[in-house]
């Protein structure tokens, strides 16, 4: 009986650790994409007073 309880406990811990790992990787993915998006939008708006005709020349 103790052996069965230990086996069930290990199985639950393994599943929980996998869920934690997947969740952490998802967080890193979301944060890195958010930071990349902020960098690209800040680069587009560096100089709001740029001559609008210059980009067509």
N, C-alpha and C positions, 0 to 999 in steps of 0.2 A: 504493500500500500504506500509506503514511504517512497519507494522507487517510482511509482506512478505519479505521485504528487510532484516529485523532483523533475520528472520528465515534462509534465504539463507546465510547471513553472519556467523551465528552460525554454520551452516552445513559446510561451507568452513573452518572455524577455527578448527572444530573438525577433519576434514579430514587432514588438514595440521598438526595438533598436532600429529595425529596418524602416519603420514608419518615421522615426525621428530623423534618420539619415535622409530619406526622401524629402521630408519637410525642410530640412536645413539646405539641401541642394536647391530646392525650389525657391527658398528665400534668397539665396545667393544669385540665382538666375534673374529673379525679379529686380533685385537691387542693382545688379550690374546693368541691366537693360534700362532702368530708370536713369542711372547716372550717365549712360551713353547718350540717352535722349536729351538730357539736360545739357550735356556738352555740345551736342550738335545744334540745339536751339540757341545756345548762348553765342556760338560762333556765327550764326546767321544774323544776329542782332547786335553785332559789335559796334557798328557805326550807323545809327539810324538816320543821320543827316547826309548819307552818301548821295552823290548825284544819281538820280534814277535813269538818266539818259546814258550814263557811262556803261551800263551793263549791256546796252544794245550795240555799242560800237565795236 
